Amino acid sequence: MLKAIGNLLLILLICVGASGISIFYSPVLEQSISLDDNSEELVLMASSDVDEALLNPSSIYIKYKTNKNVLLNFNEDFQFIAKIYKGNKIYKTHDIHHNGPAQIEFTKDTPYTVEIDISKSNLDLPNGEYKIEIIPNVLDNSLNVESLTLDVKYLSDVPYIPAISTIPDGKMALNLYFIDNNSSVRQLIGVTRFIDSNSRPLVSIVDELRKGPTFESGLNMNPIVGKYNYVTIKGTTAYVDLPSKESIYTEESVRSEAAMNAFIKSLGSYPGVDNIRFLVDYNRASTFFNNQDVTISYSISSVNKAFLAFDSPNRYFLVECDVDDITEETPIKDKVDMIFKSLQNSKFDYLSSTIPSEVELLNSRLENDVLTVNFNSKFLDAYNDNNNLNRMMLDSILFSLTSLKEVNKIKIQVDGESINSFAGVDLSSEIVRPLFLNPEN
């Protein structure tokens, strides 16, 4: 009887083999397959040794393990996905390529450790505090994949050049506006350039725009404006005549819009210029700069601004941004609160806050044109002993709050008490904001 059963089993095995059906597990199957037969849900678990917020991390090691033996297939192009949150909102999603294998065999006793690049440059993030959720990009939809969430703070170690109020002998100051290296920041980035004094400052402004920023600035070296026919001023209106065939003014909208705004902001910031008008080929035109209306005069507004930080590869800049929620009817206390919140919680892409989250504005009051702002004690050690960042924060506060039309001077207090100095600046009495922001080296 037993011999007969054995013969039947042998015949069955021969038939299965002849049919081409494998009786062994193959590690080259295209789908993720569990080697266990039980019905327990398959889970990919993540862990790391990090138990606190990370400051300027370059990479992190993550250990993955499963509750079953399994072969997992990862997306070949991007093995991991980083969901990046700022506050409680999604800021961006970033696909992460890893040089490891796209197919990994797990057992319950052999976890897989991977190094993930979460550097500021790789994720293309400005300074700030984020939550980063790292998710394996596994092809098996039936798998329960656990993500790993990290608290991360990025803070660039590049210099900030403080604003100044003095002009070198024989020089004049020009405000020029350029774009960042990747054209990521929607706002133009202003610099102060000192050139030899002359009697044609508006022509000099356009000529200097054509030269572009200095190499040391780390900004986009491509000229932001092109050729021009002439620049002149009549009354308080600056006229710029441009050639119609200059491609920089007529190509895709981002480039032409940047050129238009560079003219407006650079010329409009010069004393005595209230309006800017554009002409084309020595005549009036209806549209230019990729269909922008040029029948009207353009002007700039210097009120209700928040000056936020941009870090180029070489240095910090303070960038002027509109605080749109402020109106003529907004009470001064609310205006101050709104600007403070803007400096603490940047909503502008690729620009970062200048005031750390632990600093609180306790109260403020306006007497004549002097605004007194009272911070909690965290103000004094906002960036510990880093006077580079402390000075940038102070300039940011001065330029932002004095952009309110009611405010000319600032008095800073901490817990209701006056302070003598901060970041090398005398604060024993009220101060005015410096004249020249972001001076070139």
DODREN-669467 format. One record per residue (C-alpha): x, y, z; residue in three letters. Coordinates in steps of 0.5 Angstrom, whole numbers, padded with zeros to 4 digits, m for minus. Each point is the difference from the previous one (the first is absolute). Layout:
[[X, Y, Z], 'ala']
...
! end
This chain:
[[0000, 0000, 0000], 'met']
[[0005, 0005, 0002], 'leu']
[[0004, m0002, m0006], 'lys']
[[m0006, 0002, m0005], 'ala']
[[0000, 0007, 0004], 'ile']
[[0007, 0001, m0001], 'gly']
[[m0001, m0002, m0008], 'asn']
[[m0006, 0005, m0001], 'leu']
[[0004, 0006, 0004], 'leu']
[[0006, m0002, m0005], 'leu']
[[m0004, 0000, m0006], 'ile']
[[m0003, 0007, 0002], 'leu']
[[0006, 0003, 0001], 'leu']
[[0002, m0002, m0007], 'ile']
[[m0006, 0003, m0003], 'cys']
[[0001, 0007, 0004], 'val']
[[0007, 0000, m0003], 'gly']
[[m0002, m0001, m0007], 'ala']
[[m0005, 0005, 0000], 'ser']
[[0005, 0005, 0002], 'gly']
[[m0003, 0002, 0007], 'ile']
[[0006, 0002, 0004], 'ser']
[[0000, m0003, 0007], 'ile']
[[0005, 0005, 0003], 'phe']
[[0000, 0007, 0002], 'tyr']
[[0003, 0004, m0006], 'ser']
[[0003, 0007, 0002], 'pro']
[[m0001, 0003, m0007], 'val']
[[m0008, 0000, 0000], 'leu']
[[m0002, 0007, m0002], 'glu']
[[m0005, 0001, 0006], 'gln']
[[0001, 0001, 0007], 'ser']
[[m0002, m0007, 0003], 'ile']
[[0000, m0002, 0007], 'ser']
[[0003, m0007, 0002], 'leu']
[[m0004, m0001, 0006], 'asp']
[[m0007, m0004, m0001], 'asp']
[[m0004, 0004, 0006], 'asn']
[[m0005, 0005, m0001], 'ser']
[[0004, 0005, 0004], 'glu']
[[0000, 0007, m0003], 'glu']
[[0007, 0002, m0003], 'leu']
[[0003, 0006, 0003], 'val']
[[0007, 0004, m0002], 'leu']
[[0002, 0003, 0007], 'met']
[[0005, 0006, 0000], 'ala']
[[0004, 0002, 0006], 'ser']
[[0006, 0005, 0001], 'ser']
[[0005, 0002, 0006], 'asp']
[[m0002, 0007, m0001], 'val']
[[m0005, 0002, 0006], 'asp']
[[0001, 0007, 0000], 'glu']
[[0000, 0006, m0005], 'ala']
[[0005, 0000, m0005], 'leu']
[[0004, 0006, m0002], 'leu']
[[0003, 0001, m0007], 'asn']
[[0000, m0008, m0001], 'pro']
[[0004, m0002, m0006], 'ser']
[[m0003, m0007, 0000], 'ser']
[[m0003, m0005, 0004], 'ile']
[[0000, m0008, 0001], 'tyr']
[[m0007, m0003, 0000], 'ile']
[[m0001, m0008, 0002], 'lys']
[[m0006, m0003, m0003], 'tyr']
[[m0002, m0007, 0002], 'lys']
[[m0006, m0004, m0002], 'thr']
[[m0005, m0005, 0004], 'asn']
[[0001, m0005, m0005], 'lys']
[[0005, m0003, m0005], 'asn']
[[m0001, 0004, m0006], 'val']
[[0003, 0002, m0007], 'leu']
[[m0002, 0008, m0001], 'leu']
[[0001, 0004, m0006], 'asn']
[[0001, 0007, 0000], 'phe']
[[m0001, 0005, m0005], 'asn']
[[0007, 0000, m0004], 'glu']
[[0000, 0008, m0001], 'asp']
[[m0002, 0002, 0007], 'phe']
[[0000, m0005, 0005], 'gln']
[[m0002, 0005, 0006], 'phe']
[[m0005, 0006, 0000], 'ile']
[[0001, 0006, 0005], 'ala']
[[m0006, 0004, 0002], 'lys']
[[0002, 0006, 0003], 'ile']
[[m0005, 0004, 0005], 'tyr']
[[0001, 0007, 0002], 'lys']
[[m0004, 0001, 0006], 'gly']
[[m0006, m0004, m0001], 'asn']
[[0000, 0001, m0008], 'lys']
[[0003, m0004, m0005], 'ile']
[[0006, 0004, m0003], 'tyr']
[[0002, m0004, m0005], 'lys']
[[0001, m0008, m0003], 'thr']
[[0007, m0002, m0002], 'his']
[[0002, m0006, m0003], 'asp']
[[0006, m0003, 0002], 'ile']
[[0005, m0005, m0004], 'his']
[[0004, m0005, 0004], 'his']
[[0006, m0004, m0003], 'asn']
[[m0002, m0006, 0003], 'gly']
[[m0004, m0006, m0003], 'pro']
[[m0007, 0001, m0003], 'ala']
[[m0001, m0007, 0003], 'gln']
[[0001, m0002, 0007], 'ile']
[[m0001, m0007, 0004], 'glu']
[[m0003, 0001, 0007], 'phe']
[[0000, m0006, 0005], 'thr']
[[m0003, 0002, 0007], 'lys']
[[0007, m0001, 0003], 'asp']
[[0004, 0004, m0005], 'thr']
[[m0002, 0008, m0001], 'pro']
[[0003, 0004, m0005], 'tyr']
[[0003, 0007, 0002], 'thr']
[[0000, 0005, m0005], 'val']
[[0004, 0007, 0000], 'glu']
[[m0005, 0006, m0003], 'ile']
[[0003, 0007, m0002], 'asp']
[[m0005, 0005, 0004], 'ile']
[[0005, 0006, m0001], 'ser']
[[m0003, 0007, m0001], 'lys']
[[0003, 0000, m0007], 'ser']
[[m0002, m0007, m0002], 'asn']
[[m0007, 0002, 0002], 'leu']
[[0000, 0007, m0003], 'asp']
[[m0002, 0003, 0007], 'leu']
[[0001, 0007, 0002], 'pro']
[[0001, 0001, 0008], 'asn']
[[m0005, m0002, 0005], 'gly']
[[m0003, m0005, 0004], 'glu']
[[m0004, m0006, m0004], 'tyr']
[[m0003, m0007, 0002], 'lys']
[[0003, m0005, m0006], 'ile']
[[m0004, m0006, m0001], 'glu']
[[0004, m0006, m0004], 'ile']
[[m0004, m0005, m0003], 'ile']
[[0003, m0006, m0004], 'pro']
[[m0002, 0000, m0007], 'asn']
[[m0002, m0007, 0000], 'val']
[[m0004, m0003, m0006], 'leu']
[[m0004, m0005, 0004], 'asp']
[[m0007, 0003, 0001], 'asn']
[[m0002, m0005, 0005], 'ser']
[[0006, 0002, 0005], 'leu']
[[m0001, 0004, 0006], 'asn']
[[0006, 0005, 0000], 'val']
[[0001, 0003, 0006], 'glu']
[[0003, 0007, m0001], 'ser']
[[0006, 0004, 0004], 'leu']
[[m0001, 0007, 0002], 'thr']
[[0006, 0004, 0002], 'leu']
[[0000, 0007, 0003], 'asp']
[[0005, 0004, m0003], 'val']
[[0003, 0007, 0000], 'lys']
[[0004, 0003, m0006], 'tyr']
[[0004, 0006, 0002], 'leu']
[[0006, 0002, m0006], 'ser']
[[0007, 0002, 0003], 'asp']
[[0001, 0006, m0005], 'val']
[[0001, 0007, 0002], 'pro']
[[m0005, 0006, 0000], 'tyr']
[[0003, 0007, m0002], 'ile']
[[m0004, 0005, 0005], 'pro']
[[m0003, 0006, m0003], 'ala']
[[0004, 0006, 0000], 'ile']
[[m0002, 0008, 0000], 'ser']
[[0007, 0003, m0003], 'thr']
[[0002, 0000, m0007], 'ile']
[[0008, 0000, m0001], 'pro']
[[0003, 0006, m0003], 'asp']
[[m0001, 0002, m0007], 'gly']
[[m0006, m0005, m0001], 'lys']
[[m0007, m0001, m0001], 'met']
[[m0005, m0005, 0002], 'ala']
[[m0004, m0004, m0004], 'leu']
[[m0006, m0005, 0001], 'asn']
[[0000, m0006, m0005], 'leu']
[[m0004, m0006, 0000], 'tyr']
[[0002, m0006, m0003], 'phe']
[[m0003, m0008, 0001], 'ile']
[[0003, m0006, 0003], 'asp']
[[0004, m0005, m0003], 'asn']
[[m0006, m0005, m0001], 'asn']
[[m0005, 0005, m0002], 'ser']
[[m0004, m0003, 0006], 'ser']
[[m0002, 0007, 0004], 'val']
[[m0005, 0003, m0003], 'arg']
[[0002, 0007, 0004], 'gln']
[[0006, 0004, m0003], 'leu']
[[0006, 0000, 0004], 'ile']
[[0003, 0007, 0002], 'gly']
[[0007, 0002, 0001], 'val']
[[0003, 0007, 0001], 'thr']
[[0006, 0001, m0005], 'arg']
[[0005, 0006, 0001], 'phe']
[[0003, 0003, m0007], 'ile']
[[0003, 0006, m0001], 'asp']
[[m0004, 0006, 0000], 'ser']
[[m0003, 0003, m0006], 'asn']
[[m0005, 0005, m0003], 'ser']
[[m0004, m0006, m0004], 'arg']
[[m0002, m0005, 0006], 'pro']
[[m0006, m0003, m0004], 'leu']
[[0004, m0002, m0006], 'val']
[[0005, m0002, 0005], 'ser']
[[m0006, m0005, 0004], 'ile']
[[m0001, m0003, m0007], 'val']
[[0007, m0001, m0002], 'asp']
[[0001, m0003, 0007], 'glu']
[[m0006, m0005, m0001], 'leu']
[[0003, m0002, m0007], 'arg']
[[0007, m0002, 0004], 'lys']
[[m0004, m0004, 0005], 'gly']
[[0001, m0002, 0007], 'pro']
[[0007, m0001, 0002], 'thr']
[[0003, m0007, 0000], 'phe']
[[0001, 0000, 0008], 'glu']
[[m0008, 0001, 0001], 'ser']
[[m0001, m0007, m0002], 'gly']
[[m0006, 0003, m0005], 'leu']
[[m0002, m0002, m0007], 'asn']
[[0006, 0003, m0004], 'met']
[[m0004, 0000, m0006], 'asn']
[[m0002, 0008, m0002], 'pro']
[[m0007, 0001, 0002], 'ile']
[[m0001, 0006, m0005], 'val']
[[0002, 0001, m0007], 'gly']
[[0002, 0005, m0005], 'lys']
[[m0004, 0007, 0001], 'tyr']
[[m0001, 0006, m0005], 'asn']
[[0000, 0005, 0006], 'tyr']
[[m0001, 0002, 0007], 'val']
[[m0003, 0007, 0002], 'thr']
[[m0004, 0004, 0005], 'ile']
[[m0005, 0005, 0000], 'lys']
[[m0003, 0003, 0006], 'gly']
[[0000, m0006, 0005], 'thr']
[[m0001, m0005, m0006], 'thr']
[[0005, m0005, m0003], 'ala']
[[m0001, m0002, m0007], 'tyr']
[[0004, m0006, m0003], 'val']
[[0000, m0001, m0007], 'asp']
[[0001, m0007, m0002], 'leu']
[[0002, m0004, m0007], 'pro']
[[m0006, m0004, m0002], 'ser']
[[0004, m0006, m0003], 'lys']
[[0004, m0001, 0007], 'glu']
[[m0002, m0007, 0002], 'ser']
[[0001, 0001, 0007], 'ile']
[[m0006, 0004, 0000], 'tyr']
[[m0005, m0004, m0004], 'thr']
[[0002, m0007, 0001], 'glu']
[[m0004, m0005, 0005], 'glu']
[[m0003, 0004, 0006], 'ser']
[[0004, m0002, 0006], 'val']
[[0006, 0004, m0003], 'arg']
[[m0003, 0006, m0003], 'ser']
[[m0004, 0001, 0006], 'glu']
[[0006, 0000, 0004], 'ala']
[[0003, 0005, m0005], 'ala']
[[m0006, 0004, 0001], 'met']
[[0000, 0000, 0007], 'asn']
[[0008, 0001, 0001], 'ala']
[[m0001, 0007, m0004], 'phe']
[[m0006, 0002, 0004], 'ile']
[[0003, m0002, 0007], 'lys']
[[0007, 0003, m0002], 'ser']
[[m0002, 0006, m0003], 'leu']
[[m0006, 0001, 0005], 'gly']
[[0005, 0000, 0006], 'ser']
[[0004, 0006, m0002], 'tyr']
[[m0001, 0006, 0003], 'pro']
[[m0005, 0005, m0004], 'gly']
[[m0003, m0006, m0004], 'val']
[[m0007, m0001, 0001], 'asp']
[[m0002, m0003, m0006], 'asn']
[[0003, m0004, m0006], 'ile']
[[m0003, 0000, m0007], 'arg']
[[0002, m0005, m0006], 'phe']
[[0001, 0002, m0007], 'leu']
[[0002, m0005, m0006], 'val']
[[0004, 0002, m0006], 'asp']
[[m0001, 0007, 0002], 'tyr']
[[m0007, 0000, 0000], 'asn']
[[m0006, m0001, 0005], 'arg']
[[m0002, m0008, 0000], 'ala']
[[m0006, m0003, 0003], 'ser']
[[0003, m0007, 0002], 'thr']
[[0007, m0002, 0001], 'phe']
[[0004, m0005, 0005], 'phe']
[[m0004, m0006, m0003], 'asn']
[[m0007, 0004, m0001], 'asn']
[[0000, 0004, 0007], 'gln']
[[m0003, 0007, m0001], 'asp']
[[0005, 0005, m0001], 'val']
[[m0005, 0006, m0001], 'thr']
[[0000, 0002, 0008], 'ile']
[[0005, 0002, 0004], 'ser']
[[0003, m0004, 0006], 'tyr']
[[0002, 0001, 0007], 'ser']
[[0002, m0003, 0006], 'ile']
[[m0002, m0001, 0007], 'ser']
[[0004, 0000, 0006], 'ser']
[[m0005, m0001, 0005], 'val']
[[m0003, m0006, 0004], 'asn']
[[0006, m0005, m0002], 'lys']
[[0003, m0006, 0004], 'ala']
[[0008, m0001, m0002], 'phe']
[[0001, m0007, 0000], 'leu']
[[0007, m0004, m0001], 'ala']
[[0002, m0003, m0006], 'phe']
[[0007, m0004, 0001], 'asp']
[[0004, 0000, m0007], 'ser']
[[0006, m0005, 0000], 'pro']
[[0004, 0006, 0002], 'asn']
[[m0004, 0004, 0005], 'arg']
[[m0006, 0002, 0003], 'tyr']
[[m0005, 0006, m0003], 'phe']
[[m0006, 0003, 0003], 'leu']
[[m0006, 0000, m0005], 'val']
[[m0006, 0005, 0000], 'glu']
[[m0006, m0004, 0000], 'cys']
[[m0007, 0003, 0000], 'asp']
[[m0005, m0001, 0006], 'val']
[[m0006, 0000, m0004], 'asp']
[[m0005, 0000, 0006], 'asp']
[[0002, 0007, 0002], 'ile']
[[m0005, 0005, m0002], 'thr']
[[m0001, 0008, 0002], 'glu']
[[m0005, m0002, 0005], 'glu']
[[0004, m0005, 0004], 'thr']
[[0002, 0002, 0007], 'pro']
[[0007, 0001, 0001], 'ile']
[[0001, m0005, 0005], 'lys']
[[m0003, m0005, m0005], 'asp']
[[0005, 0002, m0005], 'lys']
[[0005, m0001, 0004], 'val']
[[m0002, m0007, 0002], 'asp']
[[m0001, m0002, m0007], 'met']
[[0007, 0002, m0002], 'ile']
[[0003, m0004, 0006], 'phe']
[[m0004, m0006, m0002], 'lys']
[[0002, 0001, m0007], 'ser']
[[0008, 0000, 0002], 'leu']
[[m0002, m0006, 0005], 'gln']
[[m0004, m0004, m0005], 'asn']
[[0003, 0001, m0007], 'ser']
[[m0006, m0002, m0006], 'lys']
[[0005, 0002, m0005], 'phe']
[[0003, m0006, m0004], 'asp']
[[0008, 0000, 0001], 'tyr']
[[0000, 0005, 0005], 'leu']
[[0001, m0001, 0007], 'ser']
[[m0003, 0003, 0007], 'ser']
[[0005, 0005, 0003], 'thr']
[[m0003, m0001, 0007], 'ile']
[[0000, m0007, 0004], 'pro']
[[m0006, m0003, 0002], 'ser']
[[0002, 0001, 0008], 'glu']
[[0000, 0007, m0001], 'val']
[[m0006, 0004, 0002], 'glu']
[[m0003, 0007, m0001], 'leu']
[[m0003, 0002, 0007], 'leu']
[[m0003, 0006, m0002], 'asn']
[[0002, 0007, m0004], 'ser']
[[m0002, 0007, 0000], 'arg']
[[0001, 0006, m0004], 'leu']
[[0001, 0007, 0003], 'glu']
[[0001, 0005, m0006], 'asn']
[[0004, m0003, m0005], 'asp']
[[0004, m0005, 0005], 'val']
[[m0002, m0007, 0000], 'leu']
[[0001, m0004, 0007], 'thr']
[[0000, m0007, m0001], 'val']
[[0001, m0005, 0006], 'asn']
[[0003, m0007, m0001], 'phe']
[[0000, m0006, 0005], 'asn']
[[0007, m0002, 0002], 'ser']
[[0001, m0005, m0005], 'lys']
[[0002, 0006, m0005], 'phe']
[[0007, 0001, 0004], 'leu']
[[0002, m0007, m0002], 'asp']
[[m0004, m0001, m0006], 'ala']
[[0006, m0003, m0004], 'tyr']
[[0004, m0001, 0006], 'asn']
[[0007, 0004, m0001], 'asp']
[[m0001, 0000, m0008], 'asn']
[[0001, 0007, m0001], 'asn']
[[m0001, m0001, m0007], 'asn']
[[m0007, m0002, 0000], 'leu']
[[m0002, 0004, 0006], 'asn']
[[0002, 0006, m0004], 'arg']
[[m0004, m0002, m0006], 'met']
[[m0006, m0001, 0005], 'met']
[[0001, 0007, 0002], 'leu']
[[0001, 0003, m0007], 'asp']
[[m0006, m0004, m0002], 'ser']
[[m0004, 0003, 0006], 'ile']
[[0002, 0007, m0001], 'leu']
[[m0001, 0000, m0008], 'phe']
[[m0007, m0003, 0001], 'ser']
[[m0003, 0004, 0006], 'leu']
[[0002, 0007, m0003], 'thr']
[[m0003, m0002, m0007], 'ser']
[[m0007, 0001, 0004], 'leu']
[[m0001, 0008, m0002], 'lys']
[[m0002, 0002, 0007], 'glu']
[[0007, m0003, 0003], 'val']
[[0007, 0004, m0001], 'asn']
[[0004, m0003, 0006], 'lys']
[[0000, m0006, 0004], 'ile']
[[0001, m0001, 0007], 'lys']
[[0002, m0008, 0002], 'ile']
[[m0002, m0002, 0007], 'gln']
[[0001, m0007, 0004], 'val']
[[m0005, m0002, 0005], 'asp']
[[m0002, 0007, 0001], 'gly']
[[0007, 0003, 0001], 'glu']
[[0005, 0003, m0005], 'ser']
[[0006, m0003, m0002], 'ile']
[[0007, 0003, m0002], 'asn']
[[0002, m0004, m0006], 'ser']
[[m0001, m0006, m0004], 'phe']
[[0004, m0003, m0006], 'ala']
[[0005, 0006, 0001], 'gly']
[[m0006, 0005, m0001], 'val']
[[m0001, 0006, 0005], 'asp']
[[m0007, m0001, 0002], 'leu']
[[0000, 0004, 0007], 'ser']
[[m0005, 0005, m0004], 'ser']
[[m0004, 0000, m0006], 'glu']
[[0003, m0001, m0007], 'ile']
[[m0002, 0001, m0007], 'val']
[[0001, m0005, m0005], 'arg']
[[0007, 0000, m0004], 'pro']
[[0000, 0003, m0007], 'leu']
[[0003, m0005, m0005], 'phe']
[[m0002, m0007, 0001], 'leu']
[[0004, m0006, m0003], 'asn']
[[0006, 0004, m0002], 'pro']
[[0004, m0004, m0005], 'glu']
[[0007, m0002, 0003], 'asn']
! end
